[in-house]
Amino acid sequence: MKFDKNTVIGFVLLGVLFILYFVVIQKDQNAARKQKAEEQVKEQKIIDSIAKVRKPVEDSLKRISDSVAFANKSQLFKQSGDTTEHIVTISNKLINVSFTNKGGRIKSVELKNFKGQDSGLVKMGATSFDDLSYQINAVAANGQGTASTNELFFSKIDTTTGADGNQVISFTLPLDSANTYITHEFTVKKDDYMIDFNVKIGGADKLFTGGALNIDWQYAAEQQEKGLSYERENTQIGYVTDGEFDYHSMFKRNSKEFKDAVKWLGIRQRFFLAAFVAKNNFSGGSNIDWKTPADSTKAVLYATSRLKVQVPAGKEAVLPFSIYYGPSDYNLLKKYDLQFDKIVNLGQGLYSFVRPINRFIIIPVFDFFKSFIGQLGIVIALLTLFIRLIISPLTYSSYLSGAKMKALRPEIEKLKAKFGADRQAMSMEQMKLFREAGVNPLGGCIPALFQIPIFFALFSFFNSSVDLRGASFLWASDLSAPDKFIHWGNVPVLSSLLGDHLSLFNVTACITSFLISMYSMSMSPDQSNPLLKWMPYIFPVFLLFFFNRLPAGLTWYYTVSNLVTLGLQVIIQRFIINHDQILAKIDENRKKPKTKSKWQERMEQMQEQQKNMREMQQKNKR
């Protein structure tokens, strides 16, 4: 293979500039981070010094203020008896739910089938930020004022278990008479992540101004995966309004106001969903805003919602809700018939065209293999083989086109020798040769285009499949995260190019891609264009940088897919495709009368015009 000196020099310079760019960027970023950290340390020392002096005074004032406020609230809202917080825990096969009588609400939920970063159970809604409350009016004699339910103790607690195994716990806040009260009733179903929540109100006409209950729902999405930034990239706010599902990335905006009725509102992290459902809909005028907290908090985002509900006219009312804390599992969420499943990213926005591929092909096949094979790495390999079987007609067509191109290589070489550096004439004669031989030069590319939707479908699937979370295979401890075979932390240049690690599955995927490129180039005619000649070899190198932070399940899939591709190439080219028959077919095609398509005619006309213009320019120079 001959090397063009200028091309080699160009690629070397590009490589040097590429490395220098990342070195300079990393150096500037490190300097900026260091300066920012020093400033934060100085500021924190000042803040700590001031706080150390002020804290005893503030604590004393706060105790006095809280005592006065609680005494006033207790008298105003008839708080009597035991005003101590009590925690009651109810469990089913899937979750442990802790309730508190302070505010009569859920205090935390543990998911029994999922482990967190600390090896304990995944917890949701368990931070000091999490809350669900609303304001009520004072109903005591001559009483004026309001209080939030999270400030009050629901003194009466009742628990029952039904014949169906459902467990019911209710918290009642008695007010000035037997006819004025608030009861929060929760139903933990036998095998369900969804918790029913009914607000029963006596004296609703007294407790709420304008017949509207304004619920404040605060939710902190705590970090559940190893990569905080990657988890944030895969976090969304979703909702159904006016019967239609929609969603927002947590980065593109930070708030949403609803003009129409809202069925439910949810925050989906990569693999978990927290959703608040109003069975009779939240009314228009509700809103949600969210923010990204500091990395040190180990939280993905903080969301605050103000949700309006119209209270039915009359002295007594029941407002039915549901709360979901659980995995973002497509098959599970689809069963609720609330459009929950649409918040699972199987193809959204620009890539929504691949969603049917995931729904009707990828997920059913994956679930079928998973039903009788416990090792998900093997399931992925079988899924790969299935997909390659489906696209095998395209693969064969591509390789057949490559074989035809190889058969024409001697004649193409003759054309190169004849026309030399005249690329325009060379291109025209080469197209004429392809037309006479009945060969489509794009025959190998067109089948590959049909594989692009499969690529995007699998990219979405492997990023959203909760089944892969925590599943180990070979050296990968978690198929939903990169397999950090070599971990070097923050190292200049390396961290800029690859992050803090090197994924071995990524390496195997890139090596097998490189082998495919080598074999494919050996079967294709020599390229006169240096860029086209080297592009197949450059592409696998770029994959090394782009794929290094992807889930191990996805890079394992590409490794298997590449090995299958390489094997098919060798088998089809050496044992299935008959090159003598191809040559005979080409000769036969040459004898047939040829009809040009309009596209071919236009191309030839354009090439002929360009040739004539070039000849005229050369004559004018002379």
CORQUICOR-V502415 format. One record per pair of residues at least 6 apart in sequence whose C-alpha atoms are under 6 Angstrom apart, sorted by the first residue. I is the first residue (numbers start at 1). GAP is how many residues later the second one is. D is the distance in Angstrom with one decimal. If there is no record, write none. Layout:
# CORQUICOR-V502415
I&GAP&D + I&GAP&D
This chain:
# CORQUICOR-V502415
23&470&5.3 + 76&64&5.7 + 78&97&5.6 + 83&70&6.0 + 85&17&5.7 + 86&14&5.7 + 86&15&5.7 + 87&12&5.5 + 87&13&4.7 + 88&10&5.6 + 88&11&5.1 + 89&8&5.4 + 89&9&4.2 + 90&6&5.9 + 90&7&5.3 + 92&98&5.6 + 93&98&5.8 + 94&18&5.4 + 95&15&5.5 + 95&16&4.8 + 95&17&5.4 + 96&13&5.7 + 96&14&5.0 + 97&12&4.6 + 98&9&5.4 + 98&10&5.3 + 99&6&5.8 + 99&7&4.5 + 99&8&5.1 + 100&7&5.9 + 101&52&5.7 + 101&53&5.1 + 102&50&5.8 + 102&51&4.5 + 103&46&4.9 + 103&47&3.9 + 103&49&5.6 + 103&50&5.9 + 104&50&5.8 + 104&67&5.5 + 108&17&5.1 + 108&18&4.3 + 109&14&5.6 + 109&15&5.2 + 110&12&5.7 + 110&13&4.5 + 111&11&5.5 + 114&7&5.9 + 114&8&5.7 + 115&6&4.5 + 115&7&5.3 + 116&6&4.5 + 116&108&5.8 + 130&88&5.0 + 130&89&4.8 + 130&90&6.0 + 131&86&5.8 + 131&87&5.0 + 132&84&5.7 + 132&85&4.6 + 133&16&5.4 + 133&17&5.6 + 133&82&5.7 + 133&83&5.4 + 134&14&5.4 + 134&15&5.7 + 134&80&5.7 + 134&81&4.7 + 134&82&5.9 + 135&12&5.5 + 135&13&4.4 + 136&10&5.5 + 136&11&5.7 + 136&71&5.2 + 136&72&5.9 + 137&9&4.5 + 137&70&4.7 + 138&6&5.7 + 138&7&5.6 + 138&8&5.7 + 140&36&5.7 + 154&17&5.5 + 154&18&5.1 + 154&19&4.4 + 156&15&5.7 + 156&16&5.0 + 157&13&5.7 + 157&14&4.8 + 158&11&5.6 + 158&12&5.3 + 159&9&5.5 + 159&10&4.3 + 160&7&5.9 + 160&8&5.2 + 161&6&4.4 + 165&25&5.4 + 166&22&5.8 + 166&23&4.4 + 166&24&5.2 + 167&20&5.6 + 167&21&5.2 + 168&18&5.7 + 168&19&4.5 + 169&16&5.9 + 169&17&5.4 + 170&14&5.5 + 170&15&4.2 + 171&12&5.5 + 171&13&5.2 + 172&10&5.7 + 172&11&4.2 + 173&8&5.7 + 173&9&5.1 + 174&7&4.7 + 175&6&5.3 + 179&23&5.5 + 180&22&4.5 + 180&23&4.6 + 181&20&5.9 + 181&21&4.9 + 182&18&5.8 + 182&19&4.7 + 183&16&5.9 + 183&17&5.0 + 184&14&5.9 + 184&15&4.9 + 185&12&5.7 + 185&13&5.1 + 186&10&5.5 + 186&11&4.6 + 187&8&5.7 + 187&9&5.0 + 188&7&5.3 + 193&131&6.0 + 193&133&5.7 + 194&129&5.8 + 194&130&4.5 + 195&127&5.5 + 195&128&5.2 + 196&126&4.4 + 197&124&4.9 + 197&125&5.2 + 198&121&5.6 + 198&122&4.5 + 198&123&5.8 + 199&119&5.7 + 199&120&5.0 + 200&117&5.9 + 200&118&4.5 + 201&115&5.5 + 201&116&5.2 + 202&113&5.9 + 202&114&4.5 + 203&112&4.6 + 203&113&5.9 + 204&111&5.3 + 204&112&6.0 + 205&110&5.8 + 211&100&5.3 + 212&97&5.7 + 212&98&4.7 + 212&99&5.6 + 213&95&5.8 + 213&96&5.2 + 214&93&5.6 + 214&94&4.6 + 215&91&5.6 + 215&92&5.1 + 216&89&5.7 + 216&90&4.7 + 217&87&5.9 + 217&88&5.0 + 218&85&5.8 + 218&86&4.5 + 219&84&5.3 + 220&82&4.6 + 221&78&5.9 + 221&79&5.4 + 221&80&5.5 + 222&77&4.2 + 222&78&5.6 + 223&75&5.4 + 223&76&4.9 + 223&77&5.5 + 231&39&5.7 + 232&68&5.8 + 234&36&5.1 + 235&33&5.6 + 235&34&4.3 + 235&35&5.6 + 236&12&5.6 + 236&13&4.8 + 236&14&5.7 + 236&31&6.0 + 236&32&5.3 + 237&10&5.5 + 237&11&5.3 + 237&29&5.9 + 237&30&4.7 + 238&8&5.9 + 238&9&4.1 + 238&28&5.2 + 239&6&5.7 + 239&7&5.7 + 239&25&5.5 + 239&26&4.4 + 240&22&5.8 + 240&23&5.4 + 240&24&5.7 + 241&20&5.7 + 241&21&4.3 + 242&18&5.9 + 242&19&5.7 + 254&35&5.5 + 254&36&5.2 + 255&33&5.6 + 255&34&3.9 + 256&31&5.6 + 256&32&5.4 + 257&30&4.3 + 258&26&5.6 + 258&27&5.6 + 258&28&5.4 + 258&29&5.8 + 259&25&4.6 + 259&26&5.6 + 260&24&4.5 + 261&20&6.0 + 261&21&5.6 + 261&22&4.6 + 261&23&5.0 + 262&19&5.4 + 262&20&5.0 + 263&15&5.7 + 263&18&4.7 + 264&12&5.6 + 264&13&4.3 + 265&10&5.6 + 265&11&5.5 + 266&8&5.4 + 266&9&3.9 + 267&6&5.8 + 267&7&5.4 + 271&56&5.8 + 271&57&5.0 + 271&195&5.6 + 272&54&5.7 + 272&55&4.3 + 272&56&4.6 + 273&53&5.7 + 273&54&5.9 + 273&55&5.4 + 274&50&5.5 + 274&51&4.8 + 275&48&5.8 + 275&49&5.0 + 276&47&4.8 + 277&44&5.5 + 277&45&5.0 + 278&43&4.6 + 279&41&5.8 + 279&42&5.5 + 282&26&5.5 + 282&27&5.1 + 283&25&5.5 + 283&26&5.7 + 286&20&5.6 + 286&21&4.6 + 286&22&5.5 + 287&18&5.7 + 287&19&5.5 + 288&16&5.7 + 288&17&4.1 + 289&14&5.8 + 289&15&5.5 + 290&12&5.5 + 290&13&4.2 + 291&10&5.7 + 291&11&5.5 + 292&9&4.7 + 293&8&5.9 + 330&11&5.2 + 333&7&5.3 + 333&8&4.9 + 334&7&4.9 + 346&9&5.2 + 346&114&5.1 + 346&115&5.6 + 347&7&5.5 + 347&8&4.6 + 354&99&5.9 + 354&103&5.1 + 358&99&6.0 + 369&10&5.8 + 377&96&5.6 + 394&53&5.2 + 398&46&4.1 + 401&42&5.4 + 401&43&5.5 + 406&117&5.8 + 406&118&5.4 + 406&119&5.8 + 409&116&5.3 + 419&7&6.0 + 436&154&4.9 + 437&149&4.8 + 437&152&5.5 + 437&153&5.4 + 438&151&5.8 + 462&92&6.0 + 468&11&5.4 + 468&12&5.1 + 469&11&5.0 + 470&8&4.5 + 471&7&5.1 + 471&8&5.6 + 472&6&5.0 + 476&7&4.9 + 479&73&4.7 + 479&74&4.6 + 480&71&4.8 + 481&70&4.2 + 481&71&5.7 + 482&67&5.7 + 482&68&5.6 + 482&69&4.6 + 482&70&4.8 + 483&20&5.1 + 483&69&5.5 + 484&17&5.5 + 484&18&5.7 + 484&19&5.1 + 485&18&5.5 + 485&19&5.7 + 486&15&5.5 + 486&16&5.2 + 487&14&4.2 + 488&12&5.6 + 488&13&5.7 + 489&11&4.5 + 490&10&5.8 + 498&47&5.6 + 503&45&5.7 + 505&50&5.5 + 505&51&5.6 + 506&42&5.8 + 506&49&5.4 + 508&51&6.0 + 509&49&5.7 + 509&50&4.3 + 510&30&5.1 + 512&50&5.7 + 513&27&5.7 + 514&26&5.6 + 516&50&5.8 + 517&19&5.4 + 527&6&5.4
